[in-house]
């Protein structure tokens, strides 16, 4: 039996910022198996965002083993973000501030 997916505490805030900037956002956290949390569409492009809680220490923001495999094997665009600002930078709304990947 598969356990329930964990949602990072800041995911709601990240989604609100993305939608506020005009992006469409599909929640994927329940897919599991290392799949990123969000599918984001903006200006005709799609990207996958893995949300980590920026209020936690860097060691607690690491990808899980399943996420590491998924990110290693995925050939499309994917980004790990830990704040609304990082998510907005990932889609190009604000200047790049870096990511935790």
ABEGO torsion letter per residue (X at the ends): XBBBBBBBAAAAAAAAAAAAAGBBBBBAAAAEGGBBABBBBBGGBBBBBBBBBAABBAAAABBBAAAAAAAAABABBBBBBABAAAAAAAAGABBBAEBAX
